């Protein structure tokens, strides 16, 4: 399923004034769930949740993230989780993450939002407990609001991006301590 198709579905959803739409590609094991929020911002920009039936979704072509680790064919690279080890710092230097701490990286280019609307509480804060279904943030890309889920259990150690900042594919967004 291509991002172009998802964009077309979002347009159809807006024109037909639908509040929710779900499409499943059983052959590929991918399910796309589009849902409009209740605020003015959400009414014009559907929220997209893309899941992959075979586990966390990876790759630059769609939203979602994948798990890091060594010798895993590229997992832990841009668009997923990077585990303890060198991590880019804000000034170009490197830091070592504590054992069990991962970087949650942006699965796409867009604008980072910590909450569903400007007056809503952030999805997560430092110290928030998350599980695989917890929404961490929204990334707006091409006027579509993409809901980004944690896809792991743990505790948010640090939020690395400010609200309404542009983010790049593979940019660290959060530090998360696994399983705590």
Secondary structure as GFF3:
##gff-version 3
##sequence-region A 1 180
A	DSSP	alpha_helix	3	15	.	.	.	ID=ss1
A	DSSP	beta_strand	20	25	.	.	.	ID=ss2
A	DSSP	beta_strand	30	35	.	.	.	ID=ss3
A	DSSP	alpha_helix	40	44	.	.	.	ID=ss4
A	DSSP	beta_strand	47	52	.	.	.	ID=ss5
A	DSSP	beta_strand	81	83	.	.	.	ID=ss6
A	DSSP	beta_strand	86	88	.	.	.	ID=ss7
A	DSSP	beta_strand	94	96	.	.	.	ID=ss8
A	DSSP	beta_strand	101	105	.	.	.	ID=ss9
A	DSSP	beta_strand	110	113	.	.	.	ID=ss10
A	DSSP	beta_strand	129	130	.	.	.	ID=ss11
A	DSSP	beta_strand	135	141	.	.	.	ID=ss12
A	DSSP	beta_strand	144	149	.	.	.	ID=ss13
A	DSSP	beta_strand	154	159	.	.	.	ID=ss14
A	DSSP	beta_strand	166	167	.	.	.	ID=ss15
A	DSSP	beta_strand	172	178	.	.	.	ID=ss16
###
